Amino acid sequence: MPEIDRKIVVAVIISAAFIVCTLLVTNAFRNRNRTNDIISVTGGTKQDFVSDLIDWSVDFTRRDKNLQTAFAAIRKDAAQ
């Protein structure tokens, strides 16, 4: 391979690596403060009861950005 062709290949490889690194750093900078906007709330209520055939148990799950709204929904579900 002639010397000029080798220099061109090296320059193209270095340029491509520079572009990829720039894109990675830009993406990291842009997303550094991004949040998922999700609050995970774990809570529960328990009420045991026995039927004629089976011991039943119930789990309630609610997802909401507001803790009070999610807890109120769990209480409403438990009341039913």
N, CA and C of each residue as an Amber inpcrd file, in Angstrom:
protein
   240
   0.8470000  -1.1600000   0.0000000   0.0000000   0.0000000   0.0000000
   0.9050000   1.2400000   0.0000000   0.6770000   2.1260000  -0.9100000
   1.5270000   3.3400000  -0.9500000   1.3340000   4.1840000   0.3140000
   2.3360000   4.9860000   0.5890000   2.3600000   5.8090000   1.8010000
   1.1770000   6.7840000   1.8550000   0.7750000   7.3610000   0.7550000
  -0.3350000   8.3240000   0.7300000  -1.6470000   7.6270000   1.0690000
  -1.8740000   6.4300000   0.5330000  -3.0920000   5.6840000   0.8290000
  -3.1550000   5.3170000   2.3150000  -2.0420000   4.9430000   2.8890000
  -1.9910000   4.5920000   4.3070000  -2.3280000   5.8110000   5.1680000
  -1.8100000   6.9790000   4.8020000  -2.1020000   8.2010000   5.5460000
  -3.5910000   8.5550000   5.4550000  -4.1890000   8.3280000   4.3040000
  -5.6180000   8.6190000   4.1250000  -6.4540000   7.6780000   4.9960000
  -6.0910000   6.4040000   5.0250000  -6.8270000   5.4310000   5.8430000
  -6.7210000   5.8000000   7.3150000  -5.5360000   6.1570000   7.7660000
  -5.3480000   6.5540000   9.1620000  -6.1560000   7.8070000   9.4660000
  -6.1580000   8.7740000   8.5710000  -6.9110000  10.0110000   8.7750000
  -8.4120000   9.7300000   8.8340000  -8.9100000   8.8340000   7.9950000
 -10.3430000   8.4920000   8.0030000 -10.7060000   7.7900000   9.3140000
  -9.8590000   6.8780000   9.7810000 -10.1290000   6.1670000  11.0320000
 -10.1300000   7.1300000  12.2090000  -9.1620000   8.0280000  12.2600000
  -9.0950000   9.0110000  13.3500000 -10.2990000   9.9490000  13.2870000
 -10.6900000  10.3640000  12.0960000 -11.8560000  11.2470000  11.9430000
 -13.1320000  10.5560000  12.4020000 -13.2880000   9.2920000  12.0280000
 -14.4880000   8.5460000  12.4380000 -14.5130000   8.3760000  13.9580000
 -13.3760000   8.0870000  14.5710000 -13.3110000   7.9390000  16.0240000
 -13.6370000   9.2640000  16.7100000 -13.1590000  10.3580000  16.1650000
 -13.4520000  11.6710000  16.7270000 -14.9460000  11.9730000  16.6590000
 -15.5770000  11.6540000  15.5460000 -17.0150000  11.9000000  15.3820000
 -17.8090000  11.0550000  16.3710000 -17.4550000   9.7840000  16.5040000
 -18.1620000   8.8990000  17.4360000 -17.9940000   9.3980000  18.8720000
 -16.8020000   9.7620000  19.2630000 -16.5620000  10.2820000  20.6140000
 -17.3430000  11.5680000  20.8580000 -17.3880000  12.4420000  19.8580000
 -18.1370000  13.6920000  19.9870000 -19.6200000  13.4120000  20.1790000
 -20.1590000  12.4550000  19.4360000 -21.5700000  12.1060000  19.5850000
 -21.8610000  11.5210000  20.9660000 -20.9750000  10.6790000  21.4760000
 -21.1740000  10.0920000  22.8020000 -21.1390000  11.1610000  23.8940000
 -20.1830000  12.0560000  23.8320000 -20.0680000  13.1150000  24.8360000
 -21.2640000  14.0590000  24.7480000 -21.7010000  14.4020000  23.5420000
 -22.8500000  15.2820000  23.3610000 -24.1100000  14.6420000  23.9370000
 -24.3070000  13.3530000  23.6760000 -25.4810000  12.6480000  24.1920000
 -25.4500000  12.5870000  25.7180000 -24.3010000  12.3220000  26.2790000
 -24.1760000  12.2770000  27.7380000 -24.4430000  13.6530000  28.3460000
 -23.9280000  14.7040000  27.7210000 -24.1450000  16.0640000  28.2190000
 -25.6190000  16.4450000  28.1380000 -26.2650000  16.0800000  27.0430000
 -27.6630000  16.4250000  26.8320000 -28.5760000  15.6900000  27.8270000
 -28.2440000  14.4620000  28.1650000 -29.1120000  13.6510000  29.0160000
 -28.6580000  13.5930000  30.4730000 -27.7400000  14.4550000  30.8900000
 -27.1850000  14.3650000  32.2370000 -28.2150000  14.6370000  33.3180000
 -29.1980000  15.4660000  33.0600000 -30.1910000  15.8150000  34.0750000
 -31.5570000  15.2040000  33.7960000 -31.6250000  14.3190000  32.8490000
 -32.9070000  13.7120000  32.4910000 -33.3470000  12.7560000  33.5900000
 -34.6120000  12.8500000  33.9290000 -35.1880000  11.9310000  34.8980000
 -36.2250000  11.0840000  34.1850000 -36.6160000  10.0270000  34.8260000
 -37.6220000   9.1600000  34.2470000 -39.0290000   9.6830000  34.4830000
 -39.1670000  10.7280000  35.3050000 -40.4690000  11.2790000  35.6750000
 -41.3820000  10.2010000  36.2390000 -40.8020000   9.2660000  36.9590000
 -41.5750000   8.1830000  37.5610000 -41.2320000   8.1180000  39.0440000
 -42.2480000   8.0670000  39.8420000 -42.0670000   7.8520000  41.2660000
 -42.6610000   6.4860000  41.5670000 -41.8740000   5.6310000  42.1210000
 -42.3410000   4.2930000  42.4640000 -42.7640000   4.2820000  43.9190000
 -44.0040000   3.9350000  44.1410000 -44.5550000   3.9150000  45.4860000
 -44.9010000   2.4760000  45.8350000 -44.3890000   2.0210000  46.9370000
 -44.7140000   0.6860000  47.4110000 -45.4760000   0.8350000  48.7130000
 -46.6370000   0.2990000  48.7200000 -47.4480000   0.3730000  49.9180000
 -48.4330000  -0.7700000  49.8880000 -49.1380000  -0.9230000  50.9290000
 -50.0950000  -2.0080000  50.9020000 -51.0620000  -1.9530000  52.0550000
 -52.0300000  -2.7760000  51.9140000 -53.0100000  -2.9640000  52.9590000
 -53.3040000  -4.4480000  53.0170000 -53.6970000  -4.9120000  54.1530000
 -53.9120000  -6.3390000  54.2700000 -55.1830000  -6.5880000  55.0620000
 -55.9970000  -7.4430000  54.5210000 -57.1990000  -7.8640000  55.2190000
 -57.3900000  -9.3420000  54.9050000 -57.2630000 -10.1620000  55.9030000
 -57.4060000 -11.5950000  55.7160000 -58.8660000 -11.9950000  55.8380000
 -59.2600000 -12.9210000  55.0190000 -60.5790000 -13.5150000  55.1400000
 -60.4900000 -14.9480000  54.6400000 -61.4300000 -15.7410000  55.0300000
 -61.4220000 -17.1590000  54.6800000 -62.7300000 -17.4940000  53.9840000
 -62.6300000 -18.1390000  52.8510000 -63.8270000 -18.6090000  52.1600000
 -64.0570000 -20.0650000  52.5270000 -65.0910000 -20.6390000  51.9610000
 -65.3860000 -22.0380000  52.2440000 -64.3350000 -22.9710000  51.6420000
 -63.7050000 -22.5460000  50.5530000 -62.8130000 -23.4450000  49.8390000
 -61.3390000 -23.0550000  49.9070000 -61.0620000 -21.7630000  49.8520000
 -59.6790000 -21.3250000  49.6660000 -59.3900000 -20.1230000  50.5600000
 -58.1680000 -20.0380000  51.0560000 -57.7040000 -18.8080000  51.6950000
 -57.2470000 -17.8650000  50.5920000 -57.9030000 -16.7070000  50.4840000
 -57.5980000 -15.7620000  49.4210000 -56.6820000 -14.6660000  49.9530000
 -55.8450000 -14.1570000  49.1020000 -55.0780000 -12.9540000  49.4180000
 -55.1330000 -12.0360000  48.2080000 -55.0520000 -10.7460000  48.4650000
 -55.1930000  -9.7520000  47.3980000 -54.0480000  -8.7650000  47.5000000
 -53.4910000  -8.3870000  46.3560000 -52.4710000  -7.3400000  46.2840000
 -53.0030000  -6.2040000  45.4200000 -52.8010000  -4.9820000  45.8700000
 -53.2010000  -3.8060000  45.1120000 -51.9520000  -3.0590000  44.6870000
 -51.9290000  -2.6340000  43.4630000 -50.8060000  -1.8430000  42.9580000
 -51.3530000  -0.6350000  42.2180000 -50.8340000   0.5090000  42.5290000
 -51.2010000   1.7470000  41.8410000 -49.9370000   2.5190000  41.5340000
 -49.9280000   3.1700000  40.3860000 -48.7980000   4.0310000  39.9990000
 -49.3300000   5.4270000  39.7230000 -48.7010000   6.3850000  40.3610000
 -49.1090000   7.7690000  40.1790000 -47.9430000   8.6600000  40.5900000
 -47.8580000   9.8190000  39.9980000 -46.7950000  10.7600000  40.3510000
 -47.0410000  11.4030000  41.7090000 -48.2830000  11.3870000  42.1560000
 -48.6530000  12.0020000  43.4200000 -48.8950000  10.8970000  44.4460000
 -48.1830000  10.9270000  45.5490000 -48.2810000   9.8990000  46.5800000
 -49.6790000   9.8360000  47.1810000 -50.2750000  10.9850000  47.4640000
 -51.5980000  11.0010000  48.0770000 -52.6500000  10.3960000  47.1400000
 -52.5620000  10.6980000  45.8520000 -53.5080000  10.1450000  44.8830000
 -53.3680000   8.6350000  44.7870000 -52.1390000   8.1500000  44.7580000
 -51.9140000   6.7030000  44.6730000 -52.4310000   6.0070000  45.9250000
 -52.1880000   6.5760000  47.1010000 -52.6370000   5.9560000  48.3400000
 -54.1620000   5.9710000  48.4330000 -54.7840000   7.0580000  47.9840000
 -56.2500000   7.1250000  47.9850000 -56.8340000   6.0640000  47.0520000
 -56.1920000   5.8290000  45.9230000 -56.6590000   4.8020000  44.9900000
 -56.5170000   3.4100000  45.5990000 -55.4410000   3.1760000  46.3450000
 -55.2630000   1.8810000  47.0220000 -56.3500000   1.6950000  48.0820000
 -56.6150000   2.7250000  48.8470000 -57.6790000   2.6260000  49.8610000
 -59.0390000   2.3630000  49.2200000 -59.3070000   3.0290000  48.1050000
 -60.5820000   2.8190000  47.3960000 -60.6720000   1.3780000  46.8950000
 -59.5810000   0.8620000  46.3420000 -59.5710000  -0.5190000  45.8730000
 -59.7920000  -1.4940000  47.0300000 -59.1780000  -1.2160000  48.1610000
 -59.3130000  -2.1010000  49.3200000 -60.7290000  -2.0870000  49.8760000
 -61.3980000  -0.9470000  49.7620000 -62.7660000  -0.8270000  50.2870000
 -63.7550000  -1.6160000  49.4470000 -63.4350000  -1.8230000  48.2060000
 -64.3620000  -2.5460000  47.3200000 -64.2400000  -3.9590000  47.6270000
